[in-house]
Amino acid sequence: MSKQPTYTDEFKRKICELKASGRRTNDIIREYGLTKTSINTWYRRHKSSGSFKAADNMSEGEKELVKLRKENKQLRMEVDILKQAALILGRKGE
């Protein structure tokens, strides 16, 4: 599998400015070799928050969900460790 190219925020901003100025998306695709999805995602994110990072464009509910999933994963790992410790300590008591 090929790795996705990484674009700088400056480049993304330039593409958004081109789109905002009225350039057709298909013209930008041909000129820069980008995908329509990338251009539209960058434009939508830049327009809503001025940032291209997904984390900066999340709603409060989405941020809370990410936080809770991370906490859930940590707690599951801690429970697994405690279960293993209980099994080890239970064998030593025999």
N, C-alpha and C positions, 0 to 999 in steps of 0.2 A: 504494500500500500504506500502511496505517496503522501508525504506530509503536506498539510495545508500551508500555503504561504502566510507569513505574518506581515501585516501592514501597520505602518505608524499612524498615530492619531492625526498627525499633520496631513498625511495622504488621504485618510478617511474624510477629514474636514474639507479638503480640496474637492473630493468627489461629491460631498454633500452640497458644497457651494455651487458646483456645476449643475447638479440636479435642481437646486433651488432657483437658479438663474433661468431655468426653462429648458436646459439641454435634455433631449430625449434619453431615456434610460438605455435604449438599444444602441444609441451612438456612443454612450459612455462604455457600454459593454464591449463594443467593437474596438474602441480606441485603447482601453486599458486592460482588456482581457479579464474582466471581472464577471461574477455571476449576478443575475438580477436579484437573487435573494440577499446577497451581501450588500449590494447598493441600497436596497430597500430597508434592510435591517439597520445599517449605519445611519441612513437618513432619518428613520423613525426614532432611533435612540437619541441622535444628536438634536433633533427637533424637540423632543420631550424633556430632556434633562441637560443637554449640552455635553454629555459624556457618552463614550462608546462602550463602556464597561457594563456588562449585564447586571452586576450587583448594584450599580448606581441607578438602574432603570427598573428595579423591582418595587412592587407595592409593599406596603407594610405587612400585609398578610403573607406575601411570598417570602419576605425576610424572616418573619416569625417561623414559617414552615421550615426553612433551611436551618434555622437555629435549633428547632425542636428535633429535626431529623439527626442533626449532629449530636445533640445531647442524648437522644435515644440510642444511637450507635455506641456512644461512650458507655452508657449504662449497661447495654447488652454485653459489652466486652468485660466490664467489671463483674457482672453476674457469672460469666463463664469462668473467669479467674477464680472467683470464690467457690464455684462448684468443683473445680479441679483441686483447689486447696482442701476442701472438705473430703474429697475422695482420698487424697494423699494422707491427711491426718487420720482418717478412718482406718486406713490400712495399718498405720503405725500402732494403733491402739489394740490390734489383734494379738 
